[in-house]
Amino acid sequence: MQRLTRNALRLLHRIGGGVLPGSLFAHSYEEIPGRIHVEDLMLRSTSPRHVQHYLTSAHSALANLRESLAAVGRSCTDVSDCLDFGCGYGRVTRHLVRDLSPSAVTACDVDRSAVTFCATEFGCRALVLHQDPKRWLLPERYDLIWVGSVLTHLPEDRCNDLLDLLVLVLRRGGLLVFSSQGESCLDNLGWYGEHFRQRERAFREGLQRAGTHFVPYPGKRDYGITMHTESHLRLVMAERYRDRLRLVRYAPRGWDDHQDVWSFQTPS
């Protein structure tokens, strides 16, 4: 499938995705379990290099989850309810359902099409969130929550609101594992486009002054690129969730040699 064809299929999906057969918008790739939807922007292109990175980044996420579980003497076999928060079109979900089981995994996102695809393709449970974060509701409790590259896009107050919500639905002894962008990511701002590269100085000054800095995408207000220093996040988590969470693992650049990974456990 050439790039032009993939883009054309994206356009078709946005125009008539509810009418045209779903199989038209998803394709299989060697070594990747399940099909990949044409709207899955985690696959930057269909080049072998990008397909391989799509796979290795998911493997890295799973490795972090396994190591986080091992840090508290657990394994995937004793996880009964896992929330993949911000699942997108299933870059990590497709592997979670194999490590755990489809019935143990809930794919969760604001994108209804993405959640529907994950549920249909991988047999997992589905949870579609309201577009307004202030109206997010999580009706169940989980013993493992994975939040990959979500806090990396939200302003500080939204990050805190989301963490509050996730801590509320963690079972006793449950694990919350999330990623953040640390200071090492300053060298890679160009990955996100010229808009962010030109704001490198603002990021550096913001991190030095406040420990965190957020720059929205052009035309957006509450969605962009966020960075946190390690010391700031440690302080926020310690003060905000004192006696409710304990840090069990911190892996700088632990996910895909890029984002930092934090693992917290609730008291048993």
Summary of the structure (lengths in Angstrom):
residues: 268
radius of gyration: 18.3
end to end distance: 49.6
largest distance: 53.0
contacts: 834
relative contact order: 0.12
helix: 45%
strand: 23%
